[in-house]
């Protein structure tokens, strides 16, 4: 779809003051922060708009701004990021949140701006903007913008999918919103749920209650490092874990905004609610892994190979004096024979790298109807096995090039290659750097070709029986 992502909500001014703590205050038992740097950024709905614009998306923000230095600073920062601002007049002062940080940790947060004030009327241009939106993200930070009657009426008339990111002090979502995205703590406050049982049971019980009470399409409850729980029309929730565990969490500020903005954009592009939530979990996890809000102004690191690449695994094992084992194949449909070979190969050394034929390579070897599963899926399944340390996909008919790069100490094949004195095709290459070539026991009558043939025969029999 075309049109902007329209973010509607309360904008704040966030300021991160970072420094070092080397002493304790002499007149009170508190640390003394020696300020080294201060960075301003839009907060609240402004941060949600900023994060969406950073992905190359056209973004407009409907918010309330005061006529003060804080309001001007927010407007300027958003304009620099390419966000078009549609301001409502805000009486009083702009809300500011100042975080004092040292060593990657927040020591204290100072809030300024006083109690929220009712905003003025939205300009007519806001109604036109909502009418041409690709998607709408309501980013409520509990300061009253979403209670404005004219603005709520304009939101109710909009045809774009609406994602409502609520606040316990804010109003209920508009009935018919496609998705609400509270975190678990917000959900408990919004529903009054006491939280008995596990986080999953609480998210499920209270999520369905909020969905019924607000009459929204679905509720996605974000659960921090555990991902999200989607409560939709069916009674069984969809649990979406993060793509990988986070070794160290520096700053989670803005993770909920990243989640909600990604979900709104996905819905605007025609994704299902489940697909949108999966994309949102992945995006929020990546945002936190990159340092969260603290990483927004960090200088980018020099590109490096991911920790799980075959080259990186091999380098680590070699540095420790270990033995590198490799094997290869198409692995089109994983079966017990594959598992037996992989487990046997892993026991021969300190890591196992699987050299995997790409889709083009498989087609050249097996014909145009193969592979059954694409290379991304085959690689993910192999990498998920506890006996596989890394996967290296190669595009050529043989793994000679990737073997020449990895230079494994042991090259393993399963099957009957060693019977009758036949030499493995890769043997000569592996012997050049002193590597060994071995076979391992295999399970008879297990092969992808046999599996596909049996499935086709069974399907044919079922069709004939139906006739």
GIDAZI-V951110 format. One record per run of one state. SS is the DSSP state (@ for helix, = for strand, . for the rest). FROM is the first residue (numbers start at 1). LEN is the number of residues. If there is no record, write none. Layout:
ss:SS from:FROM len:LEN
ss:SS from:FROM len:LEN
//
This chain:
ss:. from:1 len:4
ss:= from:5 len:5
ss:. from:10 len:1
ss:= from:11 len:14
ss:. from:25 len:6
ss:= from:31 len:14
ss:@ from:45 len:9
ss:. from:54 len:5
ss:= from:59 len:7
ss:. from:66 len:3
ss:@ from:69 len:12
ss:. from:81 len:3
ss:= from:84 len:7
ss:. from:91 len:5
ss:= from:96 len:7
ss:. from:103 len:2
ss:= from:105 len:8
ss:. from:113 len:6
ss:= from:119 len:1
ss:. from:120 len:4
ss:@ from:124 len:8
ss:. from:132 len:3
ss:= from:135 len:5
ss:. from:140 len:5
ss:@ from:145 len:3
ss:. from:148 len:1
ss:@ from:149 len:9
ss:. from:158 len:4
ss:= from:162 len:4
ss:. from:166 len:13
ss:= from:179 len:2
ss:. from:181 len:2
ss:= from:183 len:1
ss:@ from:184 len:8
ss:. from:192 len:7
ss:@ from:199 len:16
ss:. from:215 len:4
ss:= from:219 len:4
ss:. from:223 len:1
ss:@ from:224 len:3
ss:. from:227 len:1
ss:= from:228 len:4
ss:. from:232 len:6
ss:= from:238 len:3
ss:. from:241 len:14
ss:@ from:255 len:14
ss:. from:269 len:4
ss:@ from:273 len:17
ss:. from:290 len:2
ss:@ from:292 len:4
ss:. from:296 len:14
ss:@ from:310 len:10
ss:. from:320 len:4
ss:= from:324 len:6
ss:. from:330 len:6
ss:@ from:336 len:11
ss:. from:347 len:4
ss:= from:351 len:7
ss:. from:358 len:1
ss:@ from:359 len:8
ss:. from:367 len:8
ss:@ from:375 len:9
ss:. from:384 len:6
ss:= from:390 len:5
ss:. from:395 len:5
ss:@ from:400 len:7
ss:. from:407 len:3
ss:= from:410 len:5
ss:. from:415 len:4
ss:@ from:419 len:3
ss:. from:422 len:5
ss:@ from:427 len:6
ss:. from:433 len:3
ss:= from:436 len:5
ss:. from:441 len:7
ss:@ from:448 len:19
ss:. from:467 len:1
//
